[in-house]
Amino acid sequence: MKVFYKIMIAGLFLFVSNGIIAQNAGIISGTVKDQKTGKPLQHVEVYIHHLKTGGVSDSQGNFVLKNVPAGNYTVEARLLGYTPKHIEDVQVKAGETTTLNIKMEMTSITFNEVEISATKIPQTVRTVSSPVYVISKKSLDLTTERRNVGEAMLSIPGVFTEDRRHGEANVISFRGVGLHTYITRGILVLVDGVPITEASGRTLFEGVDMDHAEKIEVLKGPVSALYGPNGITGVINIIEKSPKEGFHGDFSGAYGSYNYQKFSGNVNGGKGKFRYLMKGGYYHTDGYQDRTEYTSGRAGIKLIEDLGKAGKFQFTGDYTKDTSQSGGPLDSLQFVQRSREATRNFTGWTNEIYRFNLHYDKQFGTNSDLFVNTYYSGRNTTGHYLDTKWGKDNVRMYGGEVRYKLVSRFSGIKNSMVVGMSADRQTDDNHTYARDGETGVVGELTDAGKSTYDMVGVYAEDRVSLFQERLDLSLGLRYDYIGYDWQDNFHTGDDNTTANSSLTNFSPKFGFAYNPMENLTVFGNISRGFNPPQISQLFTSTWVIPNPDLKPEYLTNYELGVRGSFLKNALHYQLSVFRMDFTDQIVSDGYPATYINIGNTRHDGVELSLNYQLKKNFNVFLAYSYLNATFIDNPDSTLVGNQLRKTPHNMVSAGATYSFDFGLSLTINYQFMGEYYMDNYEHVMYPGYSMVNAKIMYKIKRLTASLAVNNVFDVNYATWAYANKSYNYHTHQYTWYQYYSPGWPINVVFTVGYHF
């Protein structure tokens, strides 16, 4: 009872104290605008250091600071990309409102000040506890080609790509994880912050419109604490073009070697609070190798309605259809001889991909906001990667996310918290038919089934800024439920494999970013990610023995690094050292295959990136990565100490661009891929390669023209290299086979563009 009275007295004391303070306090309110354009500025932090209190401007540029004690103060306004503004001798009188009309001037942005949205709590690079890389539109324009995401990420260390047909699709791996299949797994891919990676973990880059990408954000390390499964080694966030007020457009056309044709364009504009963008594109190439023709077409729309204090709506819709042939891999002799012969007769497929997304943003006051997102997407795939099969695969996904962000201050400590929930459902209706390998005639049905993935997750992350915001500590945790349902629609009786199961998982993360100086950040994190098994590994039939006891793959990441700039912000650098412990790795074993958890691997590495801007005309970059990925545990000890396949120790990329004042720019890029094993048994080694690409571009007023020369020195290299062994039951011996997909010889692409 005494405790109750003490609480009552304390509460009464606080109530009376606040009342007294309010009676002797005033209000500071006003607007913040761009000094040149006069447009209101959102998210400006208006702060009184003496009182360690402040607020943030809303979408109309308005801000309010309440309960400011009477007196004279210096008010500071800060916004990324603008020079900080100090307003001195601001007089506050009790019971009155002081009005400030603040105008801010734009300034150049250093790398540490670039804002990242893939973290869900938008924050500057200097506060991010993971390695972070940003590819700007200017860098994308200077890339020798931007057919796919892999080509655009040349300047990022530790990125291994496989681009078999030089189309819009490729396979990407971070730090030696996820290259054990023919699709990208383990990396979560977002477009404008919304995942396009399927619930089953598959990402089809054919659905990404690189022609209208404005910026690419890359975070390395597990992101499961925020996003759940499928981001076990990082996240790629592709930010697409936003419409501007008025009426604008961009159009370009390209032609090059191997009947390379590419056309794209958009019109965008708006008036008042409404914005729109309509876009389209076409891409075709006959390919270098026989039967490697690729064709795609796309269309899309983006609509934005800003309702001011009522919030903002954005709708996007995208449709892509692509058809690709697969000439099949070459053997070692064919590869050395640079054969263009197709080794398969009918392999290939057609993808039809569509996405619709609607999201809503609402800001409450100056310190909190709400984000609601809902989406629907689909993929229809026909074809197969074997001559003897043909299939139909219809995937449907729908779901959404709700998250709430709150920024608060207490005793000078800034606290940013985000909480949210996401739910997704994916259905996959699959039919497989036999196909005559000689004639290509499709025959009888050999397998059919429908799978359903249900994924529900809740998460929270808190970021605390200490010591005058020099130290940022972040702590995150997410809980995920994943449900599997498999319906075998082909087999009957005891052969029917219909089944269902579920699993749950907690994903934690702790990180820090310390800024002892203005242009130096020391960062680090300990985080855990997980990759759940696929239904095709748990409950399939015919070619695979089901293993319903298969466990998820887990990855624990330890990271420490530094980033910053010197030489008057001319040289930007980032260096990180990491260790990733991979447990319960999923592999296939025997024939018919059984997927089992076998072997733990350890990935130790160093990644370095440098970017030097010499004056305003000359820019150079260097990206280097060292990786040692080995098996550290294996039940039969056959792989312990072995290097994982497709994990080169050394990779280097470098580039230089010189821009003349009259609009001409020259770019040269260099790529080095070190040697690596083509199998996990360290039997066959691929020697690696070095390659040079070049580009000349000229801009005059609204016109742009460029000529790209890829593989300048005509290097014979493989975009995909793999080796396996086959057991002969008659001779009781193993025979090793090598497979290669050849890269393009020297080739050129000429492009012209016009914008208004």
Long-range contacts (C-beta under 8 A, 24 or more apart in sequence): 21-67, 21-69, 22-67, 23-94, 23-95, 24-69, 24-70, 24-94, 25-66, 25-67, 25-68, 25-69, 25-70, 25-92, 25-94, 26-68, 26-70, 26-92, 26-93, 26-94, 26-95, 26-96, 26-97, 26-98, 27-64, 27-65, 27-66, 27-67, 27-68, 27-92, 27-96, 27-97, 27-98, 28-64, 28-65, 28-68, 28-75, 28-90, 28-92, 28-97, 28-98, 28-100, 29-62, 29-63, 29-64, 29-65, 29-97, 29-98, 29-99, 29-100, 30-62, 30-63, 30-99, 30-100, 30-101, 30-102, 31-57, 31-60, 31-61, 31-62, 31-63, 31-101, 31-102, 32-57, 32-61, 32-63, 32-77, 32-79, 32-102, 32-103, 32-104, 33-61, 33-101, 33-102, 33-103, 33-104, 34-103, 34-104, 34-106, 35-103, 35-104, 35-105, 35-106, 36-105, 36-106, 41-79, 41-82, 41-104, 43-79, 44-77, 44-78, 44-79, 44-82, 44-102, 44-104, 45-77, 45-78, 45-79, 46-75, 46-76, 46-77, 46-102, 47-75, 47-76, 47-77, 47-78, 48-73, 48-74, 48-75, 48-76, 49-74, 49-76, 50-74, 52-409, 52-411, 52-412, 53-409, 54-409, 55-365, 55-366, 55-367, 56-366, 56-367, 56-407, 57-366, 58-309, 58-363, 58-365, 58-366, 59-306, 59-308, 59-309, 59-312, 59-363, 60-308, 60-309, 63-366, 64-366, 68-92, 70-94, 75-100, 77-102, 77-104, 79-104, 80-109, 80-113, 80-114, 80-115, 80-124, 81-106, 81-107, 81-109, 81-113, 82-106, 82-107, 83-107, 110-519, 110-565, 110-569, 110-572, 111-563, 111-565, 111-572, 111-611, 112-515, 112-519, 112-521, 112-563, 112-564, 112-565, 116-217, 116-219, 117-193, 117-217, 117-237, 117-239, 118-190, 118-193, 118-217, 118-219, 118-235, 118-237, 119-219, 119-226, 120-193, 120-226, 120-403, 120-405, 120-418, 120-420, 120-461, 121-405, 121-416, 121-417, 121-418, 121-461, 121-463, 123-416, 123-463, 125-521, 125-563, 126-513, 126-515, 126-521, 127-463, 127-465, 127-472, 127-513, 128-219, 128-513, 128-523, 129-472, 129-474, 129-511, 129-512, 129-513, 129-523, 129-524, 129-525, 130-219, 130-220, 130-221, 130-511, 130-523, 130-525, 130-527, 130-559, 131-219, 131-220, 131-221, 131-523, 131-559, 131-561, 131-563, 131-574, 131-576, 131-607, 132-217, 132-218, 132-219, 132-220, 132-574, 133-217, 133-218, 133-220, 133-574, 133-609, 134-215, 134-216, 134-217, 134-218, 135-215, 135-216, 135-218, 136-215, 137-213, 137-214, 137-215, 140-210, 140-213, 140-216, 141-697, 142-657, 142-665, 142-667, 142-695, 142-697, 143-669, 143-695, 144-667, 144-669, 144-693, 144-694, 144-695, 144-708, 144-709, 144-710, 145-693, 145-708, 145-710, 145-749, 146-210, 146-211, 146-213, 147-210, 147-262, 147-283, 148-205, 148-208, 148-210, 149-189, 149-205, 149-208, 149-210, 149-216, 149-236, 149-238, 150-205, 152-210, 152-213, 152-216, 153-216, 153-218, 153-236, 154-623, 154-653, 154-655, 154-669, 154-671, 155-609, 155-611, 155-621, 155-623, 155-653, 155-655, 156-218, 156-609, 156-623, 157-607, 157-608, 157-609, 157-623, 157-624, 157-625, 157-651, 157-653, 158-220, 158-605, 158-607, 158-625, 158-627, 158-651, 160-646, 160-647, 160-648, 160-651, 162-719, 162-720, 162-741, 163-719, 163-743, 164-326, 164-719, 164-720, 164-741, 165-287, 165-292, 165-294, 165-324, 165-326, 165-741, 166-285, 166-287, 166-288, 166-294, 166-719, 166-743, 166-744, 167-206, 167-283, 167-285, 167-294, 167-296, 167-322, 167-324, 168-205, 168-206, 168-208, 168-210, 168-283, 168-294, 168-296, 168-322, 169-204, 169-205, 169-206, 169-322, 169-324, 170-205, 172-205, 172-236, 173-233, 173-646, 174-220, 174-233, 174-234, 175-220, 175-233, 175-578, 175-580, 175-603, 175-605, 175-627, 175-629, 176-603, 176-627, 176-629, 176-644, 176-646, 176-647, 177-232, 177-233, 177-555, 177-580, 177-582, 177-603, 178-232, 178-233, 179-645, 179-646, 179-647, 180-587, 180-645, 182-385, 185-230, 185-531, 186-230, 186-231, 186-232, 186-233, 186-531, 187-230, 187-231, 187-233, 187-234, 187-235, 187-236, 188-223, 188-227, 188-230, 188-231, 188-234, 188-235, 188-236, 189-235, 189-236, 189-238, 190-235, 190-236, 190-237, 190-238, 191-237, 191-238, 191-240, 191-355, 192-237, 192-238, 192-239, 192-240, 192-316, 192-357, 193-237, 193-239, 194-357, 194-359, 194-373, 194-375, 195-227, 195-230, 196-355, 196-377, 197-230, 198-379, 198-395, 198-397, 198-426, 199-230, 199-397, 199-424, 199-425, 199-426, 199-453, 199-455, 200-426, 200-428, 200-451, 200-453, 200-534, 200-535, 201-229, 201-230, 201-531, 201-532, 201-534, 204-351, 204-353, 204-379, 206-296, 206-320, 206-322, 206-351, 206-353, 207-318, 207-320, 207-353, 207-355, 208-238, 209-240, 209-279, 209-281, 209-298, 209-300, 209-318, 209-320, 210-238, 211-252, 211-264, 211-279, 211-281, 212-240, 212-241, 212-264, 212-266, 212-279, 212-300, 213-238, 213-239, 213-240, 213-241, 214-239, 214-240, 214-241, 214-242, 215-239, 220-559, 220-576, 220-578, 220-607, 221-525, 221-527, 221-529, 221-557, 221-559, 221-578, 222-507, 222-509, 222-527, 222-528, 222-529, 222-555, 222-557, 223-527, 223-529, 224-478, 224-480, 224-505, 224-507, 224-509, 224-527, 224-528, 224-529, 224-530, 225-459, 225-461, 225-476, 225-477, 225-478, 225-507, 225-508, 225-509, 225-527, 225-528, 226-459, 226-461, 226-476, 226-478, 226-509, 227-478, 228-422, 228-455, 228-457, 228-459, 228-478, 228-480, 228-507, 229-455, 229-480, 229-482, 229-505, 229-529, 229-530, 229-531, 229-532, 229-552, 230-531, 231-529, 232-529, 232-530, 232-531, 232-553, 232-555, 233-529, 233-555, 233-580, 240-302, 241-266, 241-268, 241-277, 241-279, 242-275, 242-277, 242-302, 242-304, 243-268, 243-269, 243-270, 243-275, 243-276, 243-277, 243-302, 243-304, 244-268, 244-269, 244-270, 244-275, 245-269, 245-270, 245-271, 245-275, 246-270, 246-271, 248-755, 248-756, 249-755, 249-756, 250-753, 250-754, 250-755, 251-753, 251-754, 251-755, 252-704, 252-751, 252-752, 252-753, 252-754, 253-751, 253-752, 253-753, 254-749, 254-750, 254-751, 254-752, 255-749, 255-750, 256-708, 256-747, 256-748, 256-749, 256-750, 257-744, 257-747, 257-748, 257-749, 258-285, 258-286, 258-287, 258-288, 258-744, 258-747, 259-284, 259-285, 259-286, 260-284, 260-285, 260-747, 260-749, 261-285, 262-749, 262-751, 268-302, 270-304, 273-305, 273-306, 273-307, 273-308, 274-303, 274-304, 274-305, 274-306, 275-302, 275-303, 275-304, 275-305, 275-306, 276-301, 276-302, 276-303, 276-304, 277-301, 277-302, 277-303, 287-325, 287-327, 288-340, 288-742, 288-744, 288-745, 288-747, 289-327, 289-330, 289-340, 289-341, 289-342, 289-741, 289-742, 290-327, 290-340, 290-341, 290-342, 291-325, 291-326, 291-327, 291-328, 291-342, 291-344, 291-345, 291-347, 291-348, 292-324, 292-325, 292-326, 292-327, 292-342, 293-323, 293-324, 293-325, 294-322, 294-323, 294-324, 294-325, 295-322, 295-323, 295-324, 296-320, 296-321, 296-322, 296-323, 297-321, 297-322, 309-363, 310-362, 311-360, 311-361, 311-362, 311-363, 311-370, 312-360, 312-361, 312-362, 313-358, 313-359, 313-360, 314-358, 314-359, 314-360, 314-361, 315-356, 315-357, 315-358, 316-355, 316-356, 316-357, 317-354, 317-355, 317-356, 317-357, 318-353, 318-354, 318-355, 319-353, 319-354, 320-351, 320-352, 320-353, 320-354, 321-350, 321-351, 321-352, 321-353, 322-350, 322-351, 323-348, 323-349, 323-350, 323-351, 324-348, 324-349, 324-350, 326-385, 329-720, 329-722, 329-739, 329-740, 329-741, 330-739, 330-740, 330-741, 330-742, 331-737, 331-738, 331-739, 331-740, 332-738, 332-740, 334-740, 335-716, 335-718, 335-738, 335-740, 335-742, 336-716, 338-716, 338-742, 338-745, 339-742, 344-386, 344-387, 345-387, 345-437, 345-438, 345-440, 346-387, 346-390, 346-435, 346-437, 346-440, 347-383, 347-384, 347-385, 347-386, 347-387, 348-383, 349-381, 349-382, 349-383, 349-384, 349-385, 350-381, 350-382, 350-383, 351-379, 351-380, 351-381, 352-378, 352-379, 352-380, 352-381, 353-377, 353-378, 353-379, 354-378, 367-406, 367-407, 367-408, 368-404, 368-405, 368-406, 368-407, 369-404, 369-405, 370-402, 370-403, 370-404, 370-405, 371-401, 371-402, 371-403, 371-404, 371-405, 371-420, 372-400, 372-401, 372-402, 373-400, 373-401, 373-402, 374-398, 374-399, 374-400, 375-399, 375-400, 384-432, 384-435, 387-435, 387-437, 387-440, 388-434, 388-435, 388-436, 388-437, 389-432, 389-433, 389-434, 389-435, 389-446, 390-432, 390-433, 390-434, 390-435, 390-442, 391-430, 391-431, 391-432, 391-433, 392-430, 392-431, 393-428, 393-429, 393-430, 393-431, 394-428, 394-429, 394-430, 395-426, 395-427, 395-428, 396-426, 396-427, 397-424, 397-425, 397-426, 397-427, 398-424, 398-425, 399-423, 399-424, 399-425, 399-455, 412-468, 413-464, 413-465, 413-466, 414-464, 414-465, 414-469, 415-462, 415-463, 415-464, 415-465, 416-462, 416-463, 416-464, 416-465, 417-460, 417-461, 417-462, 417-463, 418-460, 418-461, 419-458, 419-459, 419-460, 420-458, 420-459, 420-460, 421-456, 421-457, 421-458, 421-459, 422-455, 422-456, 422-457, 423-455, 423-456, 423-457, 424-453, 424-454, 424-455, 424-456, 425-452, 425-453, 425-454, 425-455, 426-452, 426-453, 426-455, 427-451, 427-452, 427-453, 428-452, 428-453, 428-535, 445-490, 446-490, 446-542, 447-490, 447-541, 447-542, 448-488, 448-489, 448-490, 449-486, 449-487, 449-488, 449-489, 449-490, 449-497, 449-540, 449-541, 450-486, 450-487, 450-489, 451-484, 451-485, 451-486, 451-487, 451-535, 451-536, 452-483, 452-484, 452-485, 452-486, 453-482, 453-483, 453-484, 453-535, 454-481, 454-482, 454-483, 454-485, 455-480, 455-481, 455-482, 455-483, 456-480, 456-481, 457-481, 461-509, 470-514, 470-515, 470-516, 471-512, 471-513, 471-514, 471-515, 472-512, 472-513, 472-514, 473-510, 473-511, 473-512, 474-509, 474-510, 474-511, 474-512, 474-513, 475-509, 475-510, 476-508, 476-509, 476-510, 477-506, 477-507, 477-508, 477-509, 478-506, 478-507, 479-504, 479-505, 479-506, 479-507, 480-504, 480-505, 480-507, 482-532, 484-535, 484-538, 484-539, 486-535, 486-538, 486-539, 486-540, 488-539, 488-541, 490-541, 491-541, 495-541, 497-539, 497-540, 497-541, 497-546, 498-539, 499-538, 499-539, 499-546, 499-548, 501-538, 501-548, 503-532, 503-552, 505-530, 505-532, 505-552, 517-564, 519-564, 519-565, 519-566, 519-569, 520-562, 520-564, 521-562, 521-563, 521-564, 522-561, 522-562, 523-559, 523-560, 523-561, 523-562, 523-563, 523-576, 524-559, 524-560, 524-561, 525-557, 525-559, 526-556, 526-557, 526-558, 526-559, 527-556, 527-557, 527-559, 528-554, 528-555, 528-556, 528-557, 529-554, 529-555, 529-557, 530-554, 530-555, 531-555, 531-586, 533-586, 533-595, 537-586, 537-595, 538-595, 543-592, 543-593, 544-588, 544-592, 544-593, 544-594, 544-595, 545-592, 545-593, 545-594, 547-594, 547-595, 547-596, 550-586, 550-595, 550-596, 550-597, 551-584, 551-597, 552-584, 553-582, 553-583, 553-584, 553-585, 553-586, 553-597, 554-582, 554-583, 554-584, 555-580, 555-581, 555-582, 555-583, 556-580, 556-581, 556-583, 567-612, 570-612, 570-613, 570-614, 571-610, 571-611, 571-612, 571-613, 572-610, 572-611, 572-612, 573-608, 573-609, 573-610, 573-611, 574-607, 574-608, 574-609, 575-606, 575-607, 575-608, 575-609, 576-606, 576-607, 577-605, 577-606, 578-603, 578-604, 578-605, 578-606, 578-607, 579-603, 579-604, 580-604, 598-634, 598-635, 599-631, 599-633, 599-634, 599-635, 599-639, 600-631, 600-632, 600-633, 600-634, 601-629, 601-630, 601-631, 601-632, 601-644, 602-629, 602-630, 602-632, 603-627, 603-628, 603-629, 603-647, 604-628, 604-629, 605-629, 616-659, 617-658, 617-659, 617-660, 617-661, 618-656, 618-657, 618-658, 618-659, 619-656, 619-657, 620-654, 620-655, 620-656, 620-657, 621-654, 621-655, 621-656, 622-652, 622-653, 622-654, 623-652, 623-653, 623-654, 624-650, 624-651, 624-652, 625-650, 625-651, 626-650, 627-651, 631-680, 638-681, 639-680, 639-681, 642-677, 642-680, 642-681, 642-682, 643-676, 643-677, 643-682, 644-677, 644-680, 645-676, 645-677, 645-678, 645-679, 645-680, 645-722, 645-723, 646-676, 646-677, 646-678, 646-721, 647-676, 647-677, 648-673, 648-674, 648-675, 648-676, 648-688, 649-674, 649-675, 649-676, 650-674, 663-698, 663-699, 663-700, 664-696, 664-697, 664-698, 665-696, 665-697, 665-698, 665-699, 666-694, 666-695, 666-696, 667-694, 667-695, 667-696, 667-697, 668-692, 668-693, 668-694, 668-695, 669-693, 669-694, 673-717, 678-721, 678-722, 678-723, 678-738, 679-722, 679-723, 679-724, 679-725, 681-725, 683-723, 683-725, 683-736, 684-723, 684-736, 684-738, 686-718, 686-721, 689-715, 689-717, 689-718, 690-715, 691-715, 691-717, 691-743, 702-754, 702-755, 702-756, 703-752, 703-753, 703-754, 704-751, 704-752, 704-753, 704-754, 704-755, 705-750, 705-751, 705-752, 705-753, 706-750, 706-751, 707-748, 707-749, 707-750, 707-751, 708-748, 708-749, 708-750, 708-751, 709-746, 709-747, 709-748, 710-744, 710-746, 710-747, 710-748, 710-749, 711-743, 711-744, 711-745, 711-746, 711-747, 712-746, 713-746, 714-745, 714-746, 715-743, 716-742, 716-743, 716-745, 717-742, 717-743, 718-742, 718-743, 719-743
